[in-house]
Amino acid sequence: AFSQIAIWRFLGIALWPCVPCATLLCMKTCMLNTLALLATVLCVQADEFREDLPFITAASIADVKAEVQAQKKPGIVFVTQPWCGACKGLKKSVNDASDIPELLSKFVVAHVAGDDGAQWQYPGENDGYIPRVYFLDVAGNLVDQKGPNANYGRFFPSADSVKDAAKRMLTAAGHAEEL
């Protein structure tokens, strides 16, 4: 049977100093494991959307609304956290979708990350989960476009679910010919 320490070492979780051994070799191994774990965490947190996607820099509700009104396009707002596994999955899915840049070009698109995402809530709801995606009409008003999970209406797990809602938005606005 493996000890808990052996399992931690196998998973790369560093123990400093190692128990029960505190030899120089063991400490060196632990330091390398710690550095490897830190490098992995830093690399994973760097995951973002592709640079060729048409994101604006605005994050506040007022700024995004003003940009939507100025461009006379509907809006899409992605709310994520850098540590969130589901957010990284959504970003990867969007990044891997070859048809997403063309579809997103028909929208004003914002990415709100970290604490800035707390301001984005659908009226009357407490959307504490992430990732969340919100849709705005050309006047900058939130539109009740829900994702595939009835219990978490603003949760969109993949590019396909975002594309479906975006297409519904364009169709409802009378822009079905743009699809």
PyRosetta script that sets phi, psi and omega in degrees:
from pyrosetta import init, pose_from_sequence

init()
pose = pose_from_sequence("AFSQIAIWRFLGIALWPCVPCATLLCMKTCMLNTLALLATVLCVQADEFREDLPFITAASIADVKAEVQAQKKPGIVFVTQPWCGACKGLKKSVNDASDIPELLSKFVVAHVAGDDGAQWQYPGENDGYIPRVYFLDVAGNLVDQKGPNANYGRFFPSADSVKDAAKRMLTAAGHAEEL")
pose.set_psi(1, 140.1)
pose.set_omega(1, 178.0)
pose.set_phi(2, -78.2)
pose.set_psi(2, 143.3)
pose.set_omega(2, 173.5)
pose.set_phi(3, -82.6)
pose.set_psi(3, 164.5)
pose.set_omega(3, 178.1)
pose.set_phi(4, -60.7)
pose.set_psi(4, -37.1)
pose.set_omega(4, 179.8)
pose.set_phi(5, -64.5)
pose.set_psi(5, -42.3)
pose.set_omega(5, 179.3)
pose.set_phi(6, -63.4)
pose.set_psi(6, -39.8)
pose.set_omega(6, 178.5)
pose.set_phi(7, -66.0)
pose.set_psi(7, -43.7)
pose.set_omega(7, 178.4)
pose.set_phi(8, -60.5)
pose.set_psi(8, -42.0)
pose.set_omega(8, 179.3)
pose.set_phi(9, -64.7)
pose.set_psi(9, -40.8)
pose.set_omega(9, 178.7)
pose.set_phi(10, -60.2)
pose.set_psi(10, -40.3)
pose.set_omega(10, -179.3)
pose.set_phi(11, -80.2)
pose.set_psi(11, -5.4)
pose.set_omega(11, 178.5)
pose.set_phi(12, 85.6)
pose.set_psi(12, 15.0)
pose.set_omega(12, 178.9)
pose.set_phi(13, -85.3)
pose.set_psi(13, 120.9)
pose.set_omega(13, -173.2)
pose.set_phi(14, -79.7)
pose.set_psi(14, 143.7)
pose.set_omega(14, 173.7)
pose.set_phi(15, -121.2)
pose.set_psi(15, 125.2)
pose.set_omega(15, -177.3)
pose.set_phi(16, -129.6)
pose.set_psi(16, 117.1)
pose.set_omega(16, -15.8)
pose.set_phi(17, -75.1)
pose.set_psi(17, 163.1)
pose.set_omega(17, 180.0)
pose.set_phi(18, -66.2)
pose.set_psi(18, 147.7)
pose.set_omega(18, 177.1)
pose.set_phi(19, -114.2)
pose.set_psi(19, 132.8)
pose.set_omega(19, 6.7)
pose.set_phi(20, -93.2)
pose.set_psi(20, -1.9)
pose.set_omega(20, -172.9)
pose.set_phi(21, -98.0)
pose.set_psi(21, 135.5)
pose.set_omega(21, 178.2)
pose.set_phi(22, -125.7)
pose.set_psi(22, 35.3)
pose.set_omega(22, -179.6)
pose.set_phi(23, -73.2)
pose.set_psi(23, 162.0)
pose.set_omega(23, -179.4)
pose.set_phi(24, -60.1)
pose.set_psi(24, -42.5)
pose.set_omega(24, 179.1)
pose.set_phi(25, -61.5)
pose.set_psi(25, -42.9)
pose.set_omega(25, -179.7)
pose.set_phi(26, -64.9)
pose.set_psi(26, -41.5)
pose.set_omega(26, 179.1)
pose.set_phi(27, -65.1)
pose.set_psi(27, -37.9)
pose.set_omega(27, 178.2)
pose.set_phi(28, -64.2)
pose.set_psi(28, -43.1)
pose.set_omega(28, 177.7)
pose.set_phi(29, -60.7)
pose.set_psi(29, -42.5)
pose.set_omega(29, 179.8)
pose.set_phi(30, -64.5)
pose.set_psi(30, -40.2)
pose.set_omega(30, 177.9)
pose.set_phi(31, -63.3)
pose.set_psi(31, -42.4)
pose.set_omega(31, 178.4)
pose.set_phi(32, -64.5)
pose.set_psi(32, -40.4)
pose.set_omega(32, 177.0)
pose.set_phi(33, -62.7)
pose.set_psi(33, -41.5)
pose.set_omega(33, 178.9)
pose.set_phi(34, -62.6)
pose.set_psi(34, -45.4)
pose.set_omega(34, 178.8)
pose.set_phi(35, -63.8)
pose.set_psi(35, -40.7)
pose.set_omega(35, 178.6)
pose.set_phi(36, -63.5)
pose.set_psi(36, -42.7)
pose.set_omega(36, 179.1)
pose.set_phi(37, -64.9)
pose.set_psi(37, -43.2)
pose.set_omega(37, 178.9)
pose.set_phi(38, -63.0)
pose.set_psi(38, -43.5)
pose.set_omega(38, 179.0)
pose.set_phi(39, -62.6)
pose.set_psi(39, -40.5)
pose.set_omega(39, 178.3)
pose.set_phi(40, -63.0)
pose.set_psi(40, -45.8)
pose.set_omega(40, 180.0)
pose.set_phi(41, -62.3)
pose.set_psi(41, -44.3)
pose.set_omega(41, -179.4)
pose.set_phi(42, -65.1)
pose.set_psi(42, -38.9)
pose.set_omega(42, 178.5)
pose.set_phi(43, -67.1)
pose.set_psi(43, -42.4)
pose.set_omega(43, -179.4)
pose.set_phi(44, -63.9)
pose.set_psi(44, -38.8)
pose.set_omega(44, -179.0)
pose.set_phi(45, -69.8)
pose.set_psi(45, -16.1)
pose.set_omega(45, -179.2)
pose.set_phi(46, -80.5)
pose.set_psi(46, -7.7)
pose.set_omega(46, -179.7)
pose.set_phi(47, -58.8)
pose.set_psi(47, 125.4)
pose.set_omega(47, 178.6)
pose.set_phi(48, -141.7)
pose.set_psi(48, 177.3)
pose.set_omega(48, 175.2)
pose.set_phi(49, -71.1)
pose.set_psi(49, 156.2)
pose.set_omega(49, 177.5)
pose.set_phi(50, -58.6)
pose.set_psi(50, 149.0)
pose.set_omega(50, -178.5)
pose.set_phi(51, -73.0)
pose.set_psi(51, -21.1)
pose.set_omega(51, -177.9)
pose.set_phi(52, -84.7)
pose.set_psi(52, 0.9)
pose.set_omega(52, 177.0)
pose.set_phi(53, -81.7)
pose.set_psi(53, 146.4)
pose.set_omega(53, -169.2)
pose.set_phi(54, -81.8)
pose.set_psi(54, 58.0)
pose.set_omega(54, -179.6)
pose.set_phi(55, -80.4)
pose.set_psi(55, 140.7)
pose.set_omega(55, 171.6)
pose.set_phi(56, -90.8)
pose.set_psi(56, 166.5)
pose.set_omega(56, -178.8)
pose.set_phi(57, -88.5)
pose.set_psi(57, -13.9)
pose.set_omega(57, -179.0)
pose.set_phi(58, -63.6)
pose.set_psi(58, 144.7)
pose.set_omega(58, 178.2)
pose.set_phi(59, -129.1)
pose.set_psi(59, -27.5)
pose.set_omega(59, -178.0)
pose.set_phi(60, -75.8)
pose.set_psi(60, 156.6)
pose.set_omega(60, 179.9)
pose.set_phi(61, -59.9)
pose.set_psi(61, -45.8)
pose.set_omega(61, -178.2)
pose.set_phi(62, -62.5)
pose.set_psi(62, -42.9)
pose.set_omega(62, -178.9)
pose.set_phi(63, -68.5)
pose.set_psi(63, -41.3)
pose.set_omega(63, 178.6)
pose.set_phi(64, -65.8)
pose.set_psi(64, -43.3)
pose.set_omega(64, 178.8)
pose.set_phi(65, -60.0)
pose.set_psi(65, -43.9)
pose.set_omega(65, 179.3)
pose.set_phi(66, -62.5)
pose.set_psi(66, -40.1)
pose.set_omega(66, 179.4)
pose.set_phi(67, -67.4)
pose.set_psi(67, -40.3)
pose.set_omega(67, 177.1)
pose.set_phi(68, -60.3)
pose.set_psi(68, -46.6)
pose.set_omega(68, -179.5)
pose.set_phi(69, -65.8)
pose.set_psi(69, -39.8)
pose.set_omega(69, -179.0)
pose.set_phi(70, -66.5)
pose.set_psi(70, -40.2)
pose.set_omega(70, -178.4)
pose.set_phi(71, -85.8)
pose.set_psi(71, -11.3)
pose.set_omega(71, -179.4)
pose.set_phi(72, 56.0)
pose.set_psi(72, 42.2)
pose.set_omega(72, 176.8)
pose.set_phi(73, -128.1)
pose.set_psi(73, 153.3)
pose.set_omega(73, 171.6)
pose.set_phi(74, -68.0)
pose.set_psi(74, 165.4)
pose.set_omega(74, -176.9)
pose.set_phi(75, -121.5)
pose.set_psi(75, 153.7)
pose.set_omega(75, 172.8)
pose.set_phi(76, -130.0)
pose.set_psi(76, 130.7)
pose.set_omega(76, 178.8)
pose.set_phi(77, -122.5)
pose.set_psi(77, 119.8)
pose.set_omega(77, 174.9)
pose.set_phi(78, -94.3)
pose.set_psi(78, 125.7)
pose.set_omega(78, 177.1)
pose.set_phi(79, -112.7)
pose.set_psi(79, 118.9)
pose.set_omega(79, -176.7)
pose.set_phi(80, -136.8)
pose.set_psi(80, 170.7)
pose.set_omega(80, 172.3)
pose.set_phi(81, -126.0)
pose.set_psi(81, 143.0)
pose.set_omega(81, -177.3)
pose.set_phi(82, -65.9)
pose.set_psi(82, -23.1)
pose.set_omega(82, -177.4)
pose.set_phi(83, -93.8)
pose.set_psi(83, -3.2)
pose.set_omega(83, -170.5)
pose.set_phi(84, -84.5)
pose.set_psi(84, 121.3)
pose.set_omega(84, 178.5)
pose.set_phi(85, -63.9)
pose.set_psi(85, -41.6)
pose.set_omega(85, 178.9)
pose.set_phi(86, -65.6)
pose.set_psi(86, -34.6)
pose.set_omega(86, 177.2)
pose.set_phi(87, -64.8)
pose.set_psi(87, -43.0)
pose.set_omega(87, 178.3)
pose.set_phi(88, -63.6)
pose.set_psi(88, -37.4)
pose.set_omega(88, 177.2)
pose.set_phi(89, -64.2)
pose.set_psi(89, -42.5)
pose.set_omega(89, 177.5)
pose.set_phi(90, -63.5)
pose.set_psi(90, -45.4)
pose.set_omega(90, 179.2)
pose.set_phi(91, -59.8)
pose.set_psi(91, -43.9)
pose.set_omega(91, 178.9)
pose.set_phi(92, -61.9)
pose.set_psi(92, -44.4)
pose.set_omega(92, -179.8)
pose.set_phi(93, -62.0)
pose.set_psi(93, -44.0)
pose.set_omega(93, 178.0)
pose.set_phi(94, -65.0)
pose.set_psi(94, -43.9)
pose.set_omega(94, -180.0)
pose.set_phi(95, -62.1)
pose.set_psi(95, -33.7)
pose.set_omega(95, -176.9)
pose.set_phi(96, -84.1)
pose.set_psi(96, -13.3)
pose.set_omega(96, -176.9)
pose.set_phi(97, -81.0)
pose.set_psi(97, 113.5)
pose.set_omega(97, -175.4)
pose.set_phi(98, -69.2)
pose.set_psi(98, -25.2)
pose.set_omega(98, -177.0)
pose.set_phi(99, -93.4)
pose.set_psi(99, -1.8)
pose.set_omega(99, -175.5)
pose.set_phi(100, -70.5)
pose.set_psi(100, -37.0)
pose.set_omega(100, -179.7)
pose.set_phi(101, -59.4)
pose.set_psi(101, -41.7)
pose.set_omega(101, 179.9)
pose.set_phi(102, -64.5)
pose.set_psi(102, -43.3)
pose.set_omega(102, 179.5)
pose.set_phi(103, -65.9)
pose.set_psi(103, -44.9)
pose.set_omega(103, -178.6)
pose.set_phi(104, -67.1)
pose.set_psi(104, -21.7)
pose.set_omega(104, 178.8)
pose.set_phi(105, -66.1)
pose.set_psi(105, -16.5)
pose.set_omega(105, 178.6)
pose.set_phi(106, -85.9)
pose.set_psi(106, 0.1)
pose.set_omega(106, -176.6)
pose.set_phi(107, -128.5)
pose.set_psi(107, 159.1)
pose.set_omega(107, 163.4)
pose.set_phi(108, -87.2)
pose.set_psi(108, 122.5)
pose.set_omega(108, -172.9)
pose.set_phi(109, -118.8)
pose.set_psi(109, 128.2)
pose.set_omega(109, 178.5)
pose.set_phi(110, -122.8)
pose.set_psi(110, 147.8)
pose.set_omega(110, 173.5)
pose.set_phi(111, -120.4)
pose.set_psi(111, 117.4)
pose.set_omega(111, -178.8)
pose.set_phi(112, -112.6)
pose.set_psi(112, 115.4)
pose.set_omega(112, -174.5)
pose.set_phi(113, -116.6)
pose.set_psi(113, 156.4)
pose.set_omega(113, 175.2)
pose.set_phi(114, 69.1)
pose.set_psi(114, -145.8)
pose.set_omega(114, -175.6)
pose.set_phi(115, -65.1)
pose.set_psi(115, -22.7)
pose.set_omega(115, 178.4)
pose.set_phi(116, -62.5)
pose.set_psi(116, -21.7)
pose.set_omega(116, -179.0)
pose.set_phi(117, -71.4)
pose.set_psi(117, -17.7)
pose.set_omega(117, -177.7)
pose.set_phi(118, -62.5)
pose.set_psi(118, -28.7)
pose.set_omega(118, -179.1)
pose.set_phi(119, -72.0)
pose.set_psi(119, -21.1)
pose.set_omega(119, -178.3)
pose.set_phi(120, -86.8)
pose.set_psi(120, 104.7)
pose.set_omega(120, 178.2)
pose.set_phi(121, -140.0)
pose.set_psi(121, 139.9)
pose.set_omega(121, 174.5)
pose.set_phi(122, -75.1)
pose.set_psi(122, 138.0)
pose.set_omega(122, -176.9)
pose.set_phi(123, -52.8)
pose.set_psi(123, 130.9)
pose.set_omega(123, 178.0)
pose.set_phi(124, 81.5)
pose.set_psi(124, 2.1)
pose.set_omega(124, -179.5)
pose.set_phi(125, -120.5)
pose.set_psi(125, 155.7)
pose.set_omega(125, 173.9)
pose.set_phi(126, -116.1)
pose.set_psi(126, 87.1)
pose.set_omega(126, -175.2)
pose.set_phi(127, -84.6)
pose.set_psi(127, 79.2)
pose.set_omega(127, -176.6)
pose.set_phi(128, -85.3)
pose.set_psi(128, -7.0)
pose.set_omega(128, -177.3)
pose.set_phi(129, -90.7)
pose.set_psi(129, 164.9)
pose.set_omega(129, 176.6)
pose.set_phi(130, -142.6)
pose.set_psi(130, 157.8)
pose.set_omega(130, -6.5)
pose.set_phi(131, -72.4)
pose.set_psi(131, 153.4)
pose.set_omega(131, 175.0)
pose.set_phi(132, -123.4)
pose.set_psi(132, 150.4)
pose.set_omega(132, 176.9)
pose.set_phi(133, -132.2)
pose.set_psi(133, 129.2)
pose.set_omega(133, 179.4)
pose.set_phi(134, -117.4)
pose.set_psi(134, 149.0)
pose.set_omega(134, -179.9)
pose.set_phi(135, -120.4)
pose.set_psi(135, 140.3)
pose.set_omega(135, 179.7)
pose.set_phi(136, -124.0)
pose.set_psi(136, 144.7)
pose.set_omega(136, 174.3)
pose.set_phi(137, -79.7)
pose.set_psi(137, 179.7)
pose.set_omega(137, -175.4)
pose.set_phi(138, -67.8)
pose.set_psi(138, -14.6)
pose.set_omega(138, 175.3)
pose.set_phi(139, -87.5)
pose.set_psi(139, -6.0)
pose.set_omega(139, 179.1)
pose.set_phi(140, 89.7)
pose.set_psi(140, 12.2)
pose.set_omega(140, 179.0)
pose.set_phi(141, -89.7)
pose.set_psi(141, 141.9)
pose.set_omega(141, 177.1)
pose.set_phi(142, -63.6)
pose.set_psi(142, 138.0)
pose.set_omega(142, 178.9)
pose.set_phi(143, -112.6)
pose.set_psi(143, 140.8)
pose.set_omega(143, -176.3)
pose.set_phi(144, -80.4)
pose.set_psi(144, 69.8)
pose.set_omega(144, 174.4)
pose.set_phi(145, -97.2)
pose.set_psi(145, 117.7)
pose.set_omega(145, -177.3)
pose.set_phi(146, -104.1)
pose.set_psi(146, 152.8)
pose.set_omega(146, 176.8)
pose.set_phi(147, -80.5)
pose.set_psi(147, -173.3)
pose.set_omega(147, -174.0)
pose.set_phi(148, -74.6)
pose.set_psi(148, -13.0)
pose.set_omega(148, -177.8)
pose.set_phi(149, -104.4)
pose.set_psi(149, 114.1)
pose.set_omega(149, -176.7)
pose.set_phi(150, -61.7)
pose.set_psi(150, -28.4)
pose.set_omega(150, -179.0)
pose.set_phi(151, -78.2)
pose.set_psi(151, -21.3)
pose.set_omega(151, -179.1)
pose.set_phi(152, -133.3)
pose.set_psi(152, 80.2)
pose.set_omega(152, -169.2)
pose.set_phi(153, -59.8)
pose.set_psi(153, -29.4)
pose.set_omega(153, -177.3)
pose.set_phi(154, -100.2)
pose.set_psi(154, 6.7)
pose.set_omega(154, 180.0)
pose.set_phi(155, -86.1)
pose.set_psi(155, 119.9)
pose.set_omega(155, 177.5)
pose.set_phi(156, -121.1)
pose.set_psi(156, 108.4)
pose.set_omega(156, -172.3)
pose.set_phi(157, -81.4)
pose.set_psi(157, -13.1)
pose.set_omega(157, -173.0)
pose.set_phi(158, -151.1)
pose.set_psi(158, 166.9)
pose.set_omega(158, 175.7)
pose.set_phi(159, -61.1)
pose.set_psi(159, -37.6)
pose.set_omega(159, -179.6)
pose.set_phi(160, -61.1)
pose.set_psi(160, -40.9)
pose.set_omega(160, 179.6)
pose.set_phi(161, -68.9)
pose.set_psi(161, -35.6)
pose.set_omega(161, 176.2)
pose.set_phi(162, -67.4)
pose.set_psi(162, -43.9)
pose.set_omega(162, -179.9)
pose.set_phi(163, -61.3)
pose.set_psi(163, -42.3)
pose.set_omega(163, 178.8)
pose.set_phi(164, -59.0)
pose.set_psi(164, -46.8)
pose.set_omega(164, -179.7)
pose.set_phi(165, -67.1)
pose.set_psi(165, -39.6)
pose.set_omega(165, 179.1)
pose.set_phi(166, -63.0)
pose.set_psi(166, -41.4)
pose.set_omega(166, 178.1)
pose.set_phi(167, -65.5)
pose.set_psi(167, -38.7)
pose.set_omega(167, 175.9)
pose.set_phi(168, -62.2)
pose.set_psi(168, -39.4)
pose.set_omega(168, 178.5)
pose.set_phi(169, -61.5)
pose.set_psi(169, -48.4)
pose.set_omega(169, -178.8)
pose.set_phi(170, -64.6)
pose.set_psi(170, -40.5)
pose.set_omega(170, 178.9)
pose.set_phi(171, -63.9)
pose.set_psi(171, -45.6)
pose.set_omega(171, -179.8)
pose.set_phi(172, -63.9)
pose.set_psi(172, -30.3)
pose.set_omega(172, 179.8)
pose.set_phi(173, -85.2)
pose.set_psi(173, 2.1)
pose.set_omega(173, 178.8)
pose.set_phi(174, 82.5)
pose.set_psi(174, 22.3)
pose.set_omega(174, 179.8)
pose.set_phi(175, -113.9)
pose.set_psi(175, 33.3)
pose.set_omega(175, -177.9)
pose.set_phi(176, -61.3)
pose.set_psi(176, -28.1)
pose.set_omega(176, -179.2)
pose.set_phi(177, -66.9)
pose.set_psi(177, -17.8)
pose.set_omega(177, 179.3)
pose.set_phi(178, -81.2)
pose.set_psi(178, -7.5)
pose.set_omega(178, -177.2)
pose.set_phi(179, -79.8)
pose.dump_pdb("model.pdb")
